[in-house]
Amino acid sequence: MPTSAEPAEIETPRAAMPSPELNADGKTRAVRAMFAEIAPSYDRLNHLLSINVDKLWRRFTVGKLKDALARPNALALDLCCGTADLTLELEKRARVVGCDFCHPMLVIGNEKIAAKQARRAALAEGDALHLPFADGSFDVVTIAFGLRNLERVEGGLAEILRVLKPGGRAAVLEFSRPVVPVFRQAFEFYFYNILPRIGSLVSGSGGAYHYLPASVRAFPDQKSLAEMMRKIGYANVRYHNLTGGIAALHLGERK
Ligand SMILES: C[S@@+](CC[C@H](N)C(=O)[O-])C[C@H]1O[C@@H](n2cnc3c(N)ncnc32)[C@H](O)[C@@H]1O
C-alpha cells in the first residue's frame, strides 16, 4: 500500500485563491496552495466553525456504509482525505487508504494516524482526477468536502466510479443548501459574513475562508448532484440532508 513520500515540492503559500476566472490547471494549483497554507489550523477551525457538528457528519457517513465496510477484507478509499479525520473514522471498521494531493495536510494526517495507532490506515499522495489505483479496487470510496474543490466535478465522480468494485459504495459528503427558508437565511448570514472573518483571523489566510462559501454557492445543490451522479452511471443514488441541509450525504453504487 503506498504511503506518502517525502515532499518533492510544496507549493508556495499565499498563491492566488481559486476563482472562476482561473483556468482548470490554475484552479488545481491554487487549491493545493490554499490547503497547504491553512493546513496547520485546518482541524481547529473545522471544529470551531461547525461547533463540532462536522464530526457527527463524518460518523453518520461511516454509519451509512457499515454493511459494505463489514465485507470480508473490505478496503476503503477516502479521497481528498486532508488531515485524515474521515480516514480514521473508516479505519474503525475496515482497512482504508486516504488520498490527497496536499502534502502538508497528509503530514498532519500521518501524525494523527500514528498517535491513534490506527494500523489499518495508510495515506497516499495523489490527484483525485487521476487516481493512482486500478479499476475496481475498493469496496467503498468516500469524499468529504473535497468534490467541490475539483476543477471538474464530473471527472472526480467518474474516477470514483472507476476505482469502485462492482457493488461497491460511494459516499459524497459536501456542503449543500439548507432546505428551510428562514434557517437558510440565518445560516447564509453566518456563512457569508461571520465565518470568513473568523476563518481569516485564526488561519491567517486572507482568501481561504472567503473561497469556502463562494465554492459552495457554485456547487450543485442536492437534487442536481444526485442527477449528475445518475448521469455518470451511479446506481441507487440517494441523499440525506444533514443539519437541515447545511451539508448533504449523497450515496451511490457501482452496478
Ligand atoms: C476541505 S478539505 C477536506 C478534508 C477532509 N476530507 C475533511 O473531511 O476534513 C479538502 C481537501 O481536498 C484536497 N483536494 C482538493 N483537490 C484535490 C485533488 N484534485 N486531488 C486530491 N486532493 C484534493 C485538498 O488538498 C484538501 O485536503
PDBQT file of the ligand as one rigid body, heavy atoms in Angstrom, charges set to zero:
ROOT
HETATM    1  C1  LIG A 301     -11.919  20.819   2.740  1.00  0.00    +0.000 C 
HETATM    2  S1  LIG A 301     -10.615  19.643   2.736  1.00  0.00    +0.000 S 
HETATM    3  C2  LIG A 301     -11.444  18.197   3.294  1.00  0.00    +0.000 C 
HETATM    4  C3  LIG A 301     -10.540  17.282   4.066  1.00  0.00    +0.000 C 
HETATM    5  C4  LIG A 301     -11.219  16.090   4.731  1.00  0.00    +0.000 C 
HETATM    6  N1  LIG A 301     -11.857  15.225   3.777  1.00  0.00    +0.000 N 
HETATM    7  C5  LIG A 301     -12.203  16.508   5.786  1.00  0.00    +0.000 C 
HETATM    8  O1  LIG A 301     -13.304  15.968   5.835  1.00  0.00    +0.000 OA
HETATM    9  O2  LIG A 301     -11.845  17.360   6.617  1.00  0.00    +0.000 OA
HETATM   10  C6  LIG A 301     -10.429  19.355   1.018  1.00  0.00    +0.000 C 
HETATM   11  C7  LIG A 301      -9.209  18.503   0.700  1.00  0.00    +0.000 C 
HETATM   12  O3  LIG A 301      -9.283  18.144  -0.680  1.00  0.00    +0.000 OA
HETATM   13  C8  LIG A 301      -7.974  18.114  -1.194  1.00  0.00    +0.000 C 
HETATM   14  N2  LIG A 301      -8.039  18.209  -2.658  1.00  0.00    +0.000 N 
HETATM   15  C9  LIG A 301      -8.596  19.183  -3.399  1.00  0.00    +0.000 A 
HETATM   16  N3  LIG A 301      -8.466  18.915  -4.702  1.00  0.00    +0.000 NA
HETATM   17  C10 LIG A 301      -7.825  17.722  -4.793  1.00  0.00    +0.000 A 
HETATM   18  C11 LIG A 301      -7.418  16.906  -5.872  1.00  0.00    +0.000 A 
HETATM   19  N4  LIG A 301      -7.617  17.274  -7.147  1.00  0.00    +0.000 N 
HETATM   20  N5  LIG A 301      -6.820  15.736  -5.600  1.00  0.00    +0.000 NA
HETATM   21  C12 LIG A 301      -6.578  15.354  -4.326  1.00  0.00    +0.000 A 
HETATM   22  N6  LIG A 301      -6.921  16.097  -3.245  1.00  0.00    +0.000 NA
HETATM   23  C13 LIG A 301      -7.548  17.266  -3.485  1.00  0.00    +0.000 A 
HETATM   24  C14 LIG A 301      -7.288  19.289  -0.525  1.00  0.00    +0.000 C 
HETATM   25  O4  LIG A 301      -5.892  19.182  -0.558  1.00  0.00    +0.000 OA
HETATM   26  C15 LIG A 301      -7.868  19.212   0.895  1.00  0.00    +0.000 C 
HETATM   27  O5  LIG A 301      -7.053  18.465   1.749  1.00  0.00    +0.000 OA
ENDROOT
TORSDOF 0
